[in-house]
Each structure stands twice: as structure tokens, then as C-alpha cells.
Amino acid sequence: MRDVLVIGGGPIGSYLASRLAGIGLDVLVLEKRAGLGNKVCCAGIISQECLDSFALGNGLVLRRGNSARVFPPSGRPVGLWREKTQACIIDRAALDLVMADRARAAGADYALSSPVKDIQPGEDRVTAEIETGGRRQNLEARVAVIATGFDSRLAERAGLGKPGDFVIGAQAEVEIGDIPEVEVYLGRETAPGFFAWLVPTSPSRGLAGLLARRKPGIYLERLLSSLRSQGKIGLAEAEPGYRGISLRPLERTYARRVLVVGDAAGQVKPTTGGGIYFGLLAAEIAVQKLKRALEQDDLSASSLAGYEKEWKKRLGKELGVGYWARKLYERLSDRQLDRIFEIAVDNGIIEALLEDKDLSFDWHGKAILRVVRQKALVSILGMMKVPFQFGR
Ligand SMILES: Cc1cc2nc3c(=O)[nH]c(=O)nc-3n(C[C@H](O)[C@H](O)[C@H](O)COP(=O)(O)OP(=O)(O)OC[C@H]3O[C@@H](n4cnc5c(N)ncnc54)[C@H](O)[C@@H]3O)c2cc1C
């Protein structure tokens, strides 16, 4: 019997597999797709902090950026600039492969084309039912980690509930003209309640995409045709990709002999939908808890509960404030959004924000609370009670 089954060979599952195999555990990764890094749908923007913390390597970085242009609904762009690198655009398909290579080098095994249909935690083992070549087969291990991305059906089967809220991400790879920095587009016509982007990945190629609760395909078509008519992009290079993104965590992320990590657990920034860094941070916490629980041979729910306690301690407030800000933002009309940008530019709020050491690509909570408390903005935001004290 294996020590650990990791279900899902995305970046979070493979990171976890590499760390667990690295401490001598017998790890098998079960991936439903025939190839790793296939059909990824992700802009691949992460912070330098994420790149460094997990030693992801400069080889993955396609571009670095310290600026962006935001287009509010009025279309009048606002430039954002900070001295240091804010974001690294990485080759996201390559990330999956690099993470899997690391896991294999550490001794983890992979079974591709192995969709897990069910898991059953038992007294002394957990059983995963996979389907290969039309045949069902059972695999057993001491513990299973669900890292299936947005697909949280297995977590639901393990009695852990569903993510509380989600959005659909839609993206196409496109030819681009001279676009020197990331562009972000806001407004009800473009991406109601969310945002759209154009991310240059090389001098001639980029990613155009958006988040939308409904009809993502229609909004994406509209975005592509608008960018084309402005001469910013040429043809789409392939069929667009679509994927769900959880905006709130699962009700519970542990059970007897089971943990859930990454997008499957909803460890995602609700402001932007970015999940790579938070997923990796939570995976590292899972590694520590699993190591201990396996050493002590105690994989009961109460032994694994510390995982959730620990990741919520690290990420919970960020996720809470981020989701609150997201709901506030979703209520704003285009006129209100335009007015907020006007006031924020005229009153130096944006400048102050960019200088605020508490604002970083990943950690938004404190800066969000500081902005919504600005007197100049209170009348527009209408004062929703700020439900958080923040002291990370
Ligand atoms: C359009 C879009 C843009 C994004 N841009 C960014 C960004 O710029 N920065 C950022 O940080 N995040 C971004 N994200 C989010 C990011 O892609 C996710 O947070 C990240 O992929 C999470 O990794 P994961 O390993 O948890 O899940 P995934 O990458 O989804 O991997 C899960 C794996 O599990 C496999 N699997 C699923 N079910 C089963 C099963 N039953 N059995 C076996 N295998 C299974 C899947 O095939 C997949 O390989 C974006 C998302 C979208 C949709």
C-alpha cells in the first residue's frame, strides 16, 4: 500500500508530491489527462515573492513587469508603476512539467490517463477508484490528497461540501502588436463585476481573457473583437480555454485520511482569481501536517484538522477581506467606477497606494481596508460596514 495518493497532477499536486516523496514517502500521483501541462487555462502571472519562496526558477519567466495600464469604463487609462518588479509572467504549461519533473526526481510515481471517480476513506486506508481503458480499478494508500483544481466533486463525495462561490475564466492566446505592459479593462460591457486582461507573453504573442459569472464565451468574443479593432491583437492562435475558479473556500478541507489543497480547496485570491501562490503556501502546510500524522500513524480527522487551522491562520483574513471587497466591487455601476478612478487620481490615492508597503501583488487585505476608509471615497462606496480588523 502506498503512503500517499495525490489526486491531480497540476502545479499544487505535483509540488506536494515532490515534497512528500522528498522526505522518503511512497507517493503516487493520479492525473486524469494523458499529458501533464495539457490544456492549461491560466495567465501565469505570479509575484517575485512566489517565484523566490518556491524556487520556481527564472527559466520559467517569460517577462517581468513593474507597471500596468488600467482602463476604467470611461476608457481613459490610468498608469500604475512601482519601482520594483511586481509580477512575473511565467510559462504556465512549463510550470506543470517542471513541478512534475521535480516530483519524479524525488521519487514520486505518476499514473496518467487515470481519472479518479471516487474515494472512500476507511478505518486503516483510503481507497481511490480509477478508470483506465474503460476498466475500473481500486488503489489504496494511507492518505489521499485531493488536488483536482476547480473540479471538487471528490471533495464533495468525501463529505467536505462545495466551494461557496465561483466564476468562470475564459482566455485565448493571441498575436499582439506593440503592447509593452499588462492591460486591464473594467466595466459592465467588458466583464461585469470582474475584469479583463491583455498580457504580453512575448513581443508578438499574448493572452487575452476575462472573468465572468455568466456567458464568458460571449464576453470573450466581444473582448477579442474590440482589441482587434483597436489594432492591439491579431488572430487568436488556438481555441479559447474556459475554467472555473473558486472564490470561496470549501466548507471543510480535511476528513479522515483525506486533505484538499489548491483550487479544489478554494485557496484562491477572490480579488483576482490567482491561485498558484496561495495553493503552494497551503500545500507546504499540508506537507508539514501529513509528515507528522504519518509518522504518528494518526490520520484521523482530528489529527488532520490542524492543516485547516494553520492554512486559515495564514490566508484566512486575506481571503475574507478579498471576498468582501469583491462583493463591494461587483455592486458598483460603471459611473461609480469611473468616479472612483477620477477621485483616486485627483486625490493622490492611487499614488499613495502604490507607495504603500502593505500592498503587494499577493497581499491586498490591509491596502483594501485603507482605501475603502478614504473619506473621499466613502460617499461613493456607500458605507458598508468594514467587518475586519487586520493585523497580519
Ligand atoms: C483564465 C484563468 C487565468 C488564471 N490566471 C492566473 C494567474 O495569472 N495567476 C495565478 O496565480 N492563478 C491564475 N489562475 C488560477 C490558476 O490557474 C490556479 O490557481 C492553479 O491552476 C491551481 O492549481 P491546482 O494544481 O490546484 O489545479 P489545476 O491546475 O487545475 O490542476 C488540477 C489537476 O487535477 C487533474 N484532475 C482533475 N480532476 C481529476 C480527477 N478526478 N482525477 C485525476 N486528476 C484530476 C486535472 O486534470 C489537473 O491536471 C487562472 C485561472 C484561470 C481560469
The ligand as an SDF file (V2000), in Angstrom:
LIG
                    3D

 53 58  0  0  0  0  0  0  0  0999 V2000
   -8.3620   32.1370  -17.1600 C   0  0  0  0  0  0  0  0  0  0  0  0
   -7.5620   31.9120  -15.8980 C   0  0  0  0  0  0  0  0  0  0  0  0
   -6.4480   32.6900  -15.6320 C   0  0  0  0  0  0  0  0  0  0  0  0
   -5.7130   32.4820  -14.4460 C   0  0  0  0  0  0  0  0  0  0  0  0
   -4.6210   33.2650  -14.2270 N   0  0  0  0  0  0  0  0  0  0  0  0
   -3.8880   33.0810  -13.0980 C   0  0  0  0  0  0  0  0  0  0  0  0
   -2.7350   33.8590  -12.8580 C   0  0  0  0  0  0  0  0  0  0  0  0
   -2.3650   34.7160  -13.6540 O   0  0  0  0  0  0  0  0  0  0  0  0
   -2.0510   33.6570  -11.6970 N   0  0  0  0  0  0  0  0  0  0  0  0
   -2.4430   32.7070  -10.7780 C   0  0  0  0  0  0  0  0  0  0  0  0
   -1.8080   32.5790   -9.7170 O   0  0  0  0  0  0  0  0  0  0  0  0
   -3.5300   31.9430  -10.9980 N   0  0  0  0  0  0  0  0  0  0  0  0
   -4.2510   32.0940  -12.1310 C   0  0  0  0  0  0  0  0  0  0  0  0
   -5.3350   31.3050  -12.3800 N   0  0  0  0  0  0  0  0  0  0  0  0
   -5.6610   30.2450  -11.3950 C   0  0  0  0  0  0  0  0  0  0  0  0
   -4.6510   29.0880  -11.5160 C   0  0  0  0  0  0  0  0  0  0  0  0
   -4.6750   28.5850  -12.8190 O   0  0  0  0  0  0  0  0  0  0  0  0
   -4.9960   28.0150  -10.4840 C   0  0  0  0  0  0  0  0  0  0  0  0
   -4.9930   28.6160   -9.2150 O   0  0  0  0  0  0  0  0  0  0  0  0
   -3.9950   26.8400  -10.4960 C   0  0  0  0  0  0  0  0  0  0  0  0
   -4.0360   26.1700  -11.7160 O   0  0  0  0  0  0  0  0  0  0  0  0
   -4.3450   25.8820   -9.3610 C   0  0  0  0  0  0  0  0  0  0  0  0
   -3.5430   24.7410   -9.4320 O   0  0  0  0  0  0  0  0  0  0  0  0
   -4.1050   23.3330   -8.9480 P   0  0  0  0  0  0  0  0  0  0  0  0
   -2.9540   22.3910   -9.0740 O   0  0  0  0  0  0  0  0  0  0  0  0
   -4.8140   23.4880   -7.6630 O   0  0  0  0  0  0  0  0  0  0  0  0
   -5.2420   22.9590  -10.0160 O   0  0  0  0  0  0  0  0  0  0  0  0
   -5.1240   22.6730  -11.5760 P   0  0  0  0  0  0  0  0  0  0  0  0
   -4.0330   23.4530  -12.1960 O   0  0  0  0  0  0  0  0  0  0  0  0
   -6.4910   22.8450  -12.1230 O   0  0  0  0  0  0  0  0  0  0  0  0
   -4.7070   21.1480  -11.6470 O   0  0  0  0  0  0  0  0  0  0  0  0
   -5.6050   20.1280  -11.2640 C   0  0  0  0  0  0  0  0  0  0  0  0
   -5.2180   18.8380  -11.9640 C   0  0  0  0  0  0  0  0  0  0  0  0
   -6.0510   17.7900  -11.4930 O   0  0  0  0  0  0  0  0  0  0  0  0
   -6.4850   16.9970  -12.6000 C   0  0  0  0  0  0  0  0  0  0  0  0
   -7.7510   16.3540  -12.1960 N   0  0  0  0  0  0  0  0  0  0  0  0
   -8.9620   16.9490  -12.0130 C   0  0  0  0  0  0  0  0  0  0  0  0
   -9.8770   16.0500  -11.5940 N   0  0  0  0  0  0  0  0  0  0  0  0
   -9.2110   14.8530  -11.5310 C   0  0  0  0  0  0  0  0  0  0  0  0
   -9.6190   13.5370  -11.1700 C   0  0  0  0  0  0  0  0  0  0  0  0
  -10.8860   13.2390  -10.7770 N   0  0  0  0  0  0  0  0  0  0  0  0
   -8.6940   12.5320  -11.2080 N   0  0  0  0  0  0  0  0  0  0  0  0
   -7.3990   12.7930  -11.5780 C   0  0  0  0  0  0  0  0  0  0  0  0
   -6.9780   14.0120  -11.9600 N   0  0  0  0  0  0  0  0  0  0  0  0
   -7.8680   15.0510  -11.9080 C   0  0  0  0  0  0  0  0  0  0  0  0
   -6.6330   17.9940  -13.7300 C   0  0  0  0  0  0  0  0  0  0  0  0
   -6.5810   17.3690  -14.9880 O   0  0  0  0  0  0  0  0  0  0  0  0
   -5.4120   18.9110  -13.4720 C   0  0  0  0  0  0  0  0  0  0  0  0
   -4.2610   18.4260  -14.1230 O   0  0  0  0  0  0  0  0  0  0  0  0
   -6.0930   31.4860  -13.5330 C   0  0  0  0  0  0  0  0  0  0  0  0
   -7.2210   30.6860  -13.8100 C   0  0  0  0  0  0  0  0  0  0  0  0
   -7.9430   30.8950  -14.9830 C   0  0  0  0  0  0  0  0  0  0  0  0
   -9.1350   30.0180  -15.2550 C   0  0  0  0  0  0  0  0  0  0  0  0
  1  2  1  0
  2  3  1  0
  2 52  2  0
  3  4  2  0
  4  5  1  0
  4 50  1  0
  5  6  2  0
  6  7  1  0
  6 13  1  0
  7  8  2  0
  7  9  1  0
  9 10  1  0
 10 11  2  0
 10 12  1  0
 12 13  2  0
 13 14  1  0
 14 15  1  0
 14 50  1  0
 15 16  1  0
 16 17  1  0
 16 18  1  0
 18 19  1  0
 18 20  1  0
 20 21  1  0
 20 22  1  0
 22 23  1  0
 23 24  1  0
 24 25  2  0
 24 26  1  0
 24 27  1  0
 27 28  1  0
 28 29  2  0
 28 30  1  0
 28 31  1  0
 31 32  1  0
 32 33  1  0
 33 34  1  0
 33 48  1  0
 34 35  1  0
 35 36  1  0
 35 46  1  0
 36 37  1  0
 36 45  1  0
 37 38  2  0
 38 39  1  0
 39 40  1  0
 39 45  2  0
 40 41  1  0
 40 42  2  0
 42 43  1  0
 43 44  2  0
 44 45  1  0
 46 47  1  0
 46 48  1  0
 48 49  1  0
 50 51  2  0
 51 52  1  0
 52 53  1  0
M  END
$$$$
